[in-house]
Amino acid sequence: MNDSFLDTIRLAAKEDEGWQERGRELVRSRESGKKMLDEWIEKDGLLYYKNHLYIPDDEALQNEIAQGGHDSIVAGHFGQEKSD
């Protein structure tokens, strides 16, 4: 993932109250010496769940991610091209 995409996620996260609360919860756990919530980590201002980047609740960002996967060369389907 490139830095500009990660920055886009960080910006969207600032607008997602649920994302922010999860981040605050993780910070409180770490600062109090408690074990971090199972399977959650915070790294470089991003949240990860089970080693997957946790995407904020931002429809435009989610659509961009879905479209990127859809348009990927590796996402093609066999027999997609029509013959005449």
C-alpha positions in Angstrom: 0.0 0.0 0.0 1.3 3.4 -0.8 1.6 6.3 1.7 -1.1 8.4 0.0 -3.6 5.6 0.3 -2.8 5.2 4.0 -3.1 8.9 4.5 -6.5 8.8 2.9 -7.5 6.1 5.4 -6.2 8.2 8.3 -8.2 11.2 7.1 -11.4 9.2 6.8 -10.8 7.7 10.3 -10.9 11.2 11.8 -14.5 11.4 10.7 -15.6 8.0 11.9 -16.6 8.1 15.6 -16.6 4.3 15.9 -13.1 4.0 14.5 -11.9 6.8 16.8 -13.5 5.1 19.9 -11.8 1.8 19.0 -8.5 3.6 18.7 -9.0 5.3 22.1 -9.9 2.0 23.6 -6.7 0.4 22.4 -4.6 3.3 23.6 -6.2 3.1 27.1 -5.5 -0.6 27.2 -1.8 -0.1 26.2 -1.3 2.9 28.6 -2.8 1.0 31.6 -0.6 -1.9 31.0 -3.5 -4.2 30.1 -3.3 -6.6 27.3 -4.5 -5.1 24.1 -7.9 -6.3 22.9 -7.5 -9.7 21.3 -6.5 -9.5 17.6 -6.5 -5.6 17.5 -3.3 -3.5 17.0 -2.6 0.1 16.4 0.4 1.0 14.3 1.3 4.4 12.7 -2.1 5.8 13.4 -3.9 2.9 11.7 -5.9 0.1 13.2 -5.6 -3.5 12.3 -7.9 -6.4 13.1 -6.5 -9.9 12.7 -3.6 -8.4 10.7 -6.0 -6.7 8.2 -6.3 -2.9 7.9 -9.5 -1.7 9.6 -11.2 0.6 7.1 -13.2 3.5 8.5 -16.9 3.8 7.8 -16.6 6.1 4.8 -18.6 5.1 1.8 -16.4 6.9 -0.8 -13.3 5.2 0.6 -15.0 1.8 0.7 -16.2 2.2 -2.9 -12.7 3.2 -4.0 -11.3 0.0 -2.4 -14.0 -2.2 -3.9 -13.5 -0.6 -7.3 -9.7 -1.1 -7.1 -10.1 -4.8 -6.5 -12.7 -5.1 -9.2 -10.5 -3.4 -11.8 -7.4 -5.4 -10.9 -5.9 -7.5 -13.6 -5.9 -10.5 -11.3 -9.6 -10.0 -10.6 -10.6 -10.9 -14.2 -12.8 -13.8 -15.1 -12.0 -16.6 -17.5 -14.1 -16.4 -20.6 -14.7 -12.7 -20.1 -13.7 -11.7 -23.6 -16.3 -12.5 -26.3 -15.4 -14.0 -29.6 -17.0 -13.0 -32.9 
